[in-house]
Amino acid sequence: MLRWTITFIILAIIAGILGFGGIAAGAAGIAKVLFFIFIVLFIISLIRGKRVV
C-alpha cells in the first residue's frame, strides 16, 4: 500500500510540473487517503504485535 501512495505522490508531482492541475489534485488526494490508511494499519499491527509477545 505504501508503494501506491508513493506512486500517486510522484504522479501528482509530475502532473503539477506539467500544469495538469485537476490530475495533480486528484492524485494528491488519493495519495493522502492511502497514506492515512497505511498509518492506521501500521499502528494496528504494532498494537497486535505487542499482545502476541
PyMOL Python script that loads the backbone (N, CA, C, O; Angstrom):
from pymol import cmd

cmd.read_pdbstr("""\
ATOM      1  N   MET A   1       0.825  -1.188   0.000  1.00  0.00           N
ATOM      2  CA  MET A   1       0.000   0.000   0.000  1.00  0.00           C
ATOM      3  C   MET A   1       0.872   1.255   0.000  1.00  0.00           C
ATOM      4  O   MET A   1       0.509   2.273  -0.590  1.00  0.00           O
ATOM      5  N   LEU A   2       2.001   1.173   0.654  1.00  0.00           N
ATOM      6  CA  LEU A   2       2.905   2.315   0.665  1.00  0.00           C
ATOM      7  C   LEU A   2       3.428   2.596  -0.742  1.00  0.00           C
ATOM      8  O   LEU A   2       3.672   3.749  -1.098  1.00  0.00           O
ATOM      9  N   ARG A   3       3.599   1.551  -1.537  1.00  0.00           N
ATOM     10  CA  ARG A   3       4.042   1.755  -2.928  1.00  0.00           C
ATOM     11  C   ARG A   3       3.010   2.537  -3.725  1.00  0.00           C
ATOM     12  O   ARG A   3       3.372   3.385  -4.540  1.00  0.00           O
ATOM     13  N   TRP A   4       1.712   2.261  -3.497  1.00  0.00           N
ATOM     14  CA  TRP A   4       0.667   3.002  -4.192  1.00  0.00           C
ATOM     15  C   TRP A   4       0.697   4.460  -3.789  1.00  0.00           C
ATOM     16  O   TRP A   4       0.521   5.345  -4.626  1.00  0.00           O
ATOM     17  N   THR A   5       0.920   4.717  -2.498  1.00  0.00           N
ATOM     18  CA  THR A   5       0.991   6.091  -2.027  1.00  0.00           C
ATOM     19  C   THR A   5       2.136   6.834  -2.708  1.00  0.00           C
ATOM     20  O   THR A   5       1.965   7.960  -3.175  1.00  0.00           O
ATOM     21  N   ILE A   6       3.292   6.203  -2.761  1.00  0.00           N
ATOM     22  CA  ILE A   6       4.454   6.823  -3.397  1.00  0.00           C
ATOM     23  C   ILE A   6       4.190   7.029  -4.893  1.00  0.00           C
ATOM     24  O   ILE A   6       4.576   8.052  -5.460  1.00  0.00           O
ATOM     25  N   THR A   7       3.537   6.061  -5.521  1.00  0.00           N
ATOM     26  CA  THR A   7       3.211   6.187  -6.944  1.00  0.00           C
ATOM     27  C   THR A   7       2.318   7.391  -7.201  1.00  0.00           C
ATOM     28  O   THR A   7       2.568   8.160  -8.129  1.00  0.00           O
ATOM     29  N   PHE A   8       1.282   7.562  -6.389  1.00  0.00           N
ATOM     30  CA  PHE A   8       0.370   8.684  -6.595  1.00  0.00           C
ATOM     31  C   PHE A   8       1.017  10.017  -6.238  1.00  0.00           C
ATOM     32  O   PHE A   8       0.690  11.035  -6.848  1.00  0.00           O
ATOM     33  N   ILE A   9       1.924  10.036  -5.268  1.00  0.00           N
ATOM     34  CA  ILE A   9       2.641  11.274  -4.955  1.00  0.00           C
ATOM     35  C   ILE A   9       3.519  11.676  -6.142  1.00  0.00           C
ATOM     36  O   ILE A   9       3.550  12.845  -6.526  1.00  0.00           O
ATOM     37  N   ILE A  10       4.226  10.712  -6.718  1.00  0.00           N
ATOM     38  CA  ILE A  10       5.074  11.006  -7.878  1.00  0.00           C
ATOM     39  C   ILE A  10       4.220  11.461  -9.054  1.00  0.00           C
ATOM     40  O   ILE A  10       4.589  12.395  -9.766  1.00  0.00           O
ATOM     41  N   LEU A  11       3.083  10.808  -9.259  1.00  0.00           N
ATOM     42  CA  LEU A  11       2.174  11.207 -10.328  1.00  0.00           C
ATOM     43  C   LEU A  11       1.676  12.633 -10.114  1.00  0.00           C
ATOM     44  O   LEU A  11       1.582  13.406 -11.067  1.00  0.00           O
ATOM     45  N   ALA A  12       1.359  12.983  -8.882  1.00  0.00           N
ATOM     46  CA  ALA A  12       0.883  14.337  -8.577  1.00  0.00           C
ATOM     47  C   ALA A  12       1.977  15.368  -8.829  1.00  0.00           C
ATOM     48  O   ALA A  12       1.699  16.450  -9.348  1.00  0.00           O
ATOM     49  N   ILE A  13       3.206  15.047  -8.469  1.00  0.00           N
ATOM     50  CA  ILE A  13       4.317  15.979  -8.695  1.00  0.00           C
ATOM     51  C   ILE A  13       4.548  16.197 -10.189  1.00  0.00           C
ATOM     52  O   ILE A  13       4.703  17.331 -10.642  1.00  0.00           O
ATOM     53  N   ILE A  14       4.567  15.104 -10.949  1.00  0.00           N
ATOM     54  CA  ILE A  14       4.781  15.217 -12.400  1.00  0.00           C
ATOM     55  C   ILE A  14       3.640  15.989 -13.050  1.00  0.00           C
ATOM     56  O   ILE A  14       3.875  16.852 -13.895  1.00  0.00           O
ATOM     57  N   ALA A  15       2.404  15.680 -12.658  1.00  0.00           N
ATOM     58  CA  ALA A  15       1.256  16.382 -13.244  1.00  0.00           C
ATOM     59  C   ALA A  15       1.275  17.860 -12.855  1.00  0.00           C
ATOM     60  O   ALA A  15       0.902  18.713 -13.660  1.00  0.00           O
ATOM     61  N   GLY A  16       1.700  18.168 -11.645  1.00  0.00           N
ATOM     62  CA  GLY A  16       1.794  19.559 -11.214  1.00  0.00           C
ATOM     63  C   GLY A  16       2.842  20.323 -12.002  1.00  0.00           C
ATOM     64  O   GLY A  16       2.629  21.482 -12.358  1.00  0.00           O
ATOM     65  N   ILE A  17       3.966  19.689 -12.275  1.00  0.00           N
ATOM     66  CA  ILE A  17       5.032  20.325 -13.053  1.00  0.00           C
ATOM     67  C   ILE A  17       4.560  20.586 -14.477  1.00  0.00           C
ATOM     68  O   ILE A  17       4.864  21.630 -15.054  1.00  0.00           O
ATOM     69  N   LEU A  18       3.823  19.645 -15.039  1.00  0.00           N
ATOM     70  CA  LEU A  18       3.359  19.781 -16.417  1.00  0.00           C
ATOM     71  C   LEU A  18       2.132  20.688 -16.547  1.00  0.00           C
ATOM     72  O   LEU A  18       1.730  21.029 -17.660  1.00  0.00           O
ATOM     73  N   GLY A  19       1.543  21.077 -15.428  1.00  0.00           N
ATOM     74  CA  GLY A  19       0.427  22.011 -15.474  1.00  0.00           C
ATOM     75  C   GLY A  19      -0.944  21.377 -15.488  1.00  0.00           C
ATOM     76  O   GLY A  19      -1.929  22.066 -15.754  1.00  0.00           O
ATOM     77  N   PHE A  20      -1.042  20.106 -15.213  1.00  0.00           N
ATOM     78  CA  PHE A  20      -2.346  19.449 -15.153  1.00  0.00           C
ATOM     79  C   PHE A  20      -2.883  19.544 -13.723  1.00  0.00           C
ATOM     80  O   PHE A  20      -2.712  18.617 -12.931  1.00  0.00           O
ATOM     81  N   GLY A  21      -3.520  20.647 -13.402  1.00  0.00           N
ATOM     82  CA  GLY A  21      -3.979  20.921 -12.037  1.00  0.00           C
ATOM     83  C   GLY A  21      -4.978  19.915 -11.504  1.00  0.00           C
ATOM     84  O   GLY A  21      -4.854  19.456 -10.369  1.00  0.00           O
ATOM     85  N   GLY A  22      -5.966  19.569 -12.313  1.00  0.00           N
ATOM     86  CA  GLY A  22      -7.008  18.643 -11.861  1.00  0.00           C
ATOM     87  C   GLY A  22      -6.463  17.250 -11.603  1.00  0.00           C
ATOM     88  O   GLY A  22      -6.825  16.604 -10.620  1.00  0.00           O
ATOM     89  N   ILE A  23      -5.591  16.789 -12.489  1.00  0.00           N
ATOM     90  CA  ILE A  23      -4.996  15.459 -12.319  1.00  0.00           C
ATOM     91  C   ILE A  23      -4.079  15.442 -11.101  1.00  0.00           C
ATOM     92  O   ILE A  23      -4.060  14.472 -10.343  1.00  0.00           O
ATOM     93  N   ALA A  24      -3.323  16.516 -10.920  1.00  0.00           N
ATOM     94  CA  ALA A  24      -2.414  16.591  -9.776  1.00  0.00           C
ATOM     95  C   ALA A  24      -3.197  16.594  -8.462  1.00  0.00           C
ATOM     96  O   ALA A  24      -2.807  15.928  -7.503  1.00  0.00           O
ATOM     97  N   ALA A  25      -4.278  17.328  -8.420  1.00  0.00           N
ATOM     98  CA  ALA A  25      -5.090  17.380  -7.203  1.00  0.00           C
ATOM     99  C   ALA A  25      -5.717  16.019  -6.911  1.00  0.00           C
ATOM    100  O   ALA A  25      -5.776  15.593  -5.757  1.00  0.00           O
ATOM    101  N   GLY A  26      -6.179  15.349  -7.943  1.00  0.00           N
ATOM    102  CA  GLY A  26      -6.778  14.024  -7.757  1.00  0.00           C
ATOM    103  C   GLY A  26      -5.765  13.010  -7.263  1.00  0.00           C
ATOM    104  O   GLY A  26      -6.047  12.241  -6.344  1.00  0.00           O
ATOM    105  N   ALA A  27      -4.590  13.003  -7.865  1.00  0.00           N
ATOM    106  CA  ALA A  27      -3.553  12.061  -7.450  1.00  0.00           C
ATOM    107  C   ALA A  27      -3.071  12.364  -6.040  1.00  0.00           C
ATOM    108  O   ALA A  27      -2.803  11.447  -5.265  1.00  0.00           O
ATOM    109  N   ALA A  28      -2.960  13.636  -5.704  1.00  0.00           N
ATOM    110  CA  ALA A  28      -2.541  14.003  -4.352  1.00  0.00           C
ATOM    111  C   ALA A  28      -3.596  13.588  -3.331  1.00  0.00           C
ATOM    112  O   ALA A  28      -3.256  13.140  -2.235  1.00  0.00           O
ATOM    113  N   GLY A  29      -4.856  13.732  -3.679  1.00  0.00           N
ATOM    114  CA  GLY A  29      -5.930  13.307  -2.775  1.00  0.00           C
ATOM    115  C   GLY A  29      -5.910  11.808  -2.536  1.00  0.00           C
ATOM    116  O   GLY A  29      -6.076  11.355  -1.403  1.00  0.00           O
ATOM    117  N   ILE A  30      -5.710  11.043  -3.585  1.00  0.00           N
ATOM    118  CA  ILE A  30      -5.630   9.587  -3.453  1.00  0.00           C
ATOM    119  C   ILE A  30      -4.419   9.201  -2.611  1.00  0.00           C
ATOM    120  O   ILE A  30      -4.503   8.305  -1.771  1.00  0.00           O
ATOM    121  N   ALA A  31      -3.296   9.875  -2.836  1.00  0.00           N
ATOM    122  CA  ALA A  31      -2.088   9.583  -2.065  1.00  0.00           C
ATOM    123  C   ALA A  31      -2.298   9.867  -0.583  1.00  0.00           C
ATOM    124  O   ALA A  31      -1.820   9.116   0.267  1.00  0.00           O
ATOM    125  N   LYS A  32      -3.004  10.937  -0.270  1.00  0.00           N
ATOM    126  CA  LYS A  32      -3.278  11.261   1.137  1.00  0.00           C
ATOM    127  C   LYS A  32      -4.121  10.175   1.793  1.00  0.00           C
ATOM    128  O   LYS A  32      -3.820   9.731   2.901  1.00  0.00           O
ATOM    129  N   VAL A  33      -5.172   9.753   1.111  1.00  0.00           N
ATOM    130  CA  VAL A  33      -6.054   8.723   1.661  1.00  0.00           C
ATOM    131  C   VAL A  33      -5.281   7.423   1.887  1.00  0.00           C
ATOM    132  O   VAL A  33      -5.393   6.812   2.950  1.00  0.00           O
ATOM    133  N   LEU A  34      -4.504   7.002   0.898  1.00  0.00           N
ATOM    134  CA  LEU A  34      -3.734   5.769   1.038  1.00  0.00           C
ATOM    135  C   LEU A  34      -2.701   5.879   2.149  1.00  0.00           C
ATOM    136  O   LEU A  34      -2.450   4.909   2.865  1.00  0.00           O
ATOM    137  N   PHE A  35      -2.102   7.056   2.294  1.00  0.00           N
ATOM    138  CA  PHE A  35      -1.117   7.257   3.350  1.00  0.00           C
ATOM    139  C   PHE A  35      -1.747   7.094   4.723  1.00  0.00           C
ATOM    140  O   PHE A  35      -1.177   6.431   5.589  1.00  0.00           O
ATOM    141  N   PHE A  36      -2.922   7.693   4.934  1.00  0.00           N
ATOM    142  CA  PHE A  36      -3.574   7.582   6.237  1.00  0.00           C
ATOM    143  C   PHE A  36      -4.049   6.152   6.516  1.00  0.00           C
ATOM    144  O   PHE A  36      -3.993   5.692   7.656  1.00  0.00           O
ATOM    145  N   ILE A  37      -4.512   5.456   5.484  1.00  0.00           N
ATOM    146  CA  ILE A  37      -4.885   4.048   5.665  1.00  0.00           C
ATOM    147  C   ILE A  37      -3.657   3.235   6.047  1.00  0.00           C
ATOM    148  O   ILE A  37      -3.732   2.370   6.920  1.00  0.00           O
ATOM    149  N   PHE A  38      -2.521   3.505   5.398  1.00  0.00           N
ATOM    150  CA  PHE A  38      -1.276   2.815   5.729  1.00  0.00           C
ATOM    151  C   PHE A  38      -0.875   3.078   7.176  1.00  0.00           C
ATOM    152  O   PHE A  38      -0.477   2.152   7.882  1.00  0.00           O
ATOM    153  N   ILE A  39      -0.974   4.318   7.625  1.00  0.00           N
ATOM    154  CA  ILE A  39      -0.604   4.659   9.005  1.00  0.00           C
ATOM    155  C   ILE A  39      -1.503   3.925   9.997  1.00  0.00           C
ATOM    156  O   ILE A  39      -1.015   3.385  10.989  1.00  0.00           O
ATOM    157  N   VAL A  40      -2.796   3.902   9.742  1.00  0.00           N
ATOM    158  CA  VAL A  40      -3.733   3.215  10.641  1.00  0.00           C
ATOM    159  C   VAL A  40      -3.418   1.723  10.703  1.00  0.00           C
ATOM    160  O   VAL A  40      -3.383   1.142  11.788  1.00  0.00           O
ATOM    161  N   LEU A  41      -3.189   1.101   9.548  1.00  0.00           N
ATOM    162  CA  LEU A  41      -2.862  -0.326   9.540  1.00  0.00           C
ATOM    163  C   LEU A  41      -1.528  -0.599  10.234  1.00  0.00           C
ATOM    164  O   LEU A  41      -1.373  -1.627  10.893  1.00  0.00           O
ATOM    165  N   PHE A  42      -0.572   0.307  10.092  1.00  0.00           N
ATOM    166  CA  PHE A  42       0.721   0.162  10.757  1.00  0.00           C
ATOM    167  C   PHE A  42       0.554   0.213  12.275  1.00  0.00           C
ATOM    168  O   PHE A  42       1.141  -0.598  12.990  1.00  0.00           O
ATOM    169  N   ILE A  43      -0.235   1.153  12.762  1.00  0.00           N
ATOM    170  CA  ILE A  43      -0.470   1.268  14.214  1.00  0.00           C
ATOM    171  C   ILE A  43      -1.196   0.040  14.738  1.00  0.00           C
ATOM    172  O   ILE A  43      -0.865  -0.464  15.811  1.00  0.00           O
ATOM    173  N   ILE A  44      -2.179  -0.443  13.994  1.00  0.00           N
ATOM    174  CA  ILE A  44      -2.902  -1.645  14.414  1.00  0.00           C
ATOM    175  C   ILE A  44      -1.962  -2.841  14.476  1.00  0.00           C
ATOM    176  O   ILE A  44      -2.044  -3.645  15.404  1.00  0.00           O
ATOM    177  N   SER A  45      -1.068  -2.967  13.495  1.00  0.00           N
ATOM    178  CA  SER A  45      -0.131  -4.091  13.512  1.00  0.00           C
ATOM    179  C   SER A  45       0.856  -3.972  14.666  1.00  0.00           C
ATOM    180  O   SER A  45       1.273  -4.988  15.222  1.00  0.00           O
ATOM    181  N   LEU A  46       1.236  -2.761  15.035  1.00  0.00           N
ATOM    182  CA  LEU A  46       2.109  -2.585  16.204  1.00  0.00           C
ATOM    183  C   LEU A  46       1.406  -3.013  17.487  1.00  0.00           C
ATOM    184  O   LEU A  46       1.996  -3.682  18.335  1.00  0.00           O
ATOM    185  N   ILE A  47       0.149  -2.625  17.620  1.00  0.00           N
ATOM    186  CA  ILE A  47      -0.620  -2.980  18.822  1.00  0.00           C
ATOM    187  C   ILE A  47      -0.826  -4.490  18.897  1.00  0.00           C
ATOM    188  O   ILE A  47      -0.655  -5.084  19.962  1.00  0.00           O
ATOM    189  N   ARG A  48      -1.191  -5.112  17.788  1.00  0.00           N
ATOM    190  CA  ARG A  48      -1.405  -6.559  17.778  1.00  0.00           C
ATOM    191  C   ARG A  48      -0.100  -7.313  18.016  1.00  0.00           C
ATOM    192  O   ARG A  48      -0.102  -8.373  18.643  1.00  0.00           O
ATOM    193  N   GLY A  49       0.991  -6.786  17.530  1.00  0.00           N
ATOM    194  CA  GLY A  49       2.296  -7.429  17.719  1.00  0.00           C
ATOM    195  C   GLY A  49       2.715  -7.444  19.170  1.00  0.00           C
ATOM    196  O   GLY A  49       3.337  -8.404  19.625  1.00  0.00           O
ATOM    197  N   LYS A  50       2.388  -6.400  19.901  1.00  0.00           N
ATOM    198  CA  LYS A  50       2.750  -6.332  21.316  1.00  0.00           C
ATOM    199  C   LYS A  50       1.952  -7.336  22.140  1.00  0.00           C
ATOM    200  O   LYS A  50       2.466  -7.873  23.122  1.00  0.00           O
ATOM    201  N   ARG A  51       0.718  -7.594  21.761  1.00  0.00           N
ATOM    202  CA  ARG A  51      -0.104  -8.556  22.503  1.00  0.00           C
ATOM    203  C   ARG A  51       0.409  -9.978  22.363  1.00  0.00           C
ATOM    204  O   ARG A  51       0.331 -10.769  23.303  1.00  0.00           O
ATOM    205  N   VAL A  52       0.924 -10.294  21.211  1.00  0.00           N
ATOM    206  CA  VAL A  52       1.390 -11.656  20.955  1.00  0.00           C
ATOM    207  C   VAL A  52       2.616 -11.955  21.784  1.00  0.00           C
ATOM    208  O   VAL A  52       2.749 -13.065  22.300  1.00  0.00           O
ATOM    209  N   VAL A  53       3.520 -10.995  21.930  1.00  0.00           N
ATOM    210  CA  VAL A  53       4.766 -11.200  22.656  1.00  0.00           C
ATOM    211  C   VAL A  53       4.509 -11.191  24.099  1.00  0.00           C
ATOM    212  O   VAL A  53       5.437 -11.349  24.892  1.00  0.00           O
TER     213      VAL A  53
END
""", "prot")
cmd.dss("prot")
cmd.show_as("cartoon", "prot")
cmd.util.cbc("prot")
cmd.orient("prot")
